[in-house]
Amino acid sequence: MPKAYRYQLVNVGWKNSSTRIYGCVLHVDIKDGKIWVQHDGTEDAIADQLVARGVPKQDIVLAYHAPHVRQYTDFAVG
């Protein structure tokens, strides 16, 4: 089975020294030669930033969309 690489950016820490903060901002997997955006809580969509830096749309899967919906995006379906 091909190996997948997983990357996450999370907020972690404390608010007012009493409330724990933990939340996923961005989750991206690289598998089968494609970038799978699992979660994108960024202000500027990571997929658009990747395209602006030269990554072809056919190499990016918006995995947070259901598989049957992905065909209606300009990005890869899987």
C-alpha positions in Angstrom: 0.0 0.0 0.0 1.4 3.4 -0.9 2.4 5.6 2.0 0.5 8.8 2.8 2.0 11.8 4.5 -0.2 13.8 6.8 0.2 17.4 7.9 -1.9 19.4 10.3 -1.8 22.9 11.6 -3.5 23.3 15.0 -4.3 26.0 17.5 -3.2 24.8 20.9 -2.8 26.6 24.2 -4.7 28.3 26.9 -7.1 31.3 27.1 -7.1 33.2 30.3 -5.0 30.5 31.9 -8.1 28.4 32.5 -9.6 27.4 29.2 -7.8 24.9 27.0 -7.7 25.8 23.3 -7.2 23.0 20.7 -8.5 23.0 17.2 -7.5 21.9 13.7 -6.9 24.8 11.3 -5.6 22.8 8.4 -5.3 19.1 7.6 -3.6 18.0 4.3 -2.6 14.5 3.2 -0.3 13.7 0.3 -1.1 10.3 -1.2 -1.0 8.8 -4.6 0.8 11.9 -5.9 -2.1 14.2 -5.0 -2.6 16.8 -2.3 -5.8 15.9 -0.3 -7.2 18.9 1.6 -9.1 17.1 4.4 -9.9 20.3 6.3 -9.3 24.0 5.5 -10.1 26.5 8.2 -7.8 29.2 6.8 -8.9 32.6 5.7 -7.4 32.2 2.2 -8.2 28.7 0.8 -5.0 26.6 0.8 -6.0 25.0 -2.5 -6.1 28.5 -4.2 -2.7 29.3 -2.6 -1.2 26.1 -4.0 -2.6 26.8 -7.5 -1.1 30.4 -7.3 2.3 28.7 -6.6 2.1 26.5 -9.6 0.4 23.3 -8.3 -2.0 22.0 -11.0 -5.6 21.7 -10.0 -5.7 18.1 -11.1 -3.2 17.4 -8.3 -5.4 18.8 -5.5 -8.4 16.9 -4.1 -10.9 18.9 -2.0 -11.5 15.9 0.3 -13.9 17.9 2.5 -16.4 17.7 -0.3 -18.4 14.5 -0.7 -17.0 12.3 -3.5 -20.1 12.8 -5.7 -19.8 16.6 -5.4 -16.1 16.8 -6.3 -16.9 16.4 -10.0 -18.4 19.9 -9.9 -15.2 21.6 -8.7 -12.3 22.5 -10.9 -10.1 20.2 -8.8 -9.3 16.5 -8.9 -12.0 14.0 -7.8 -9.6 11.5 -6.2 
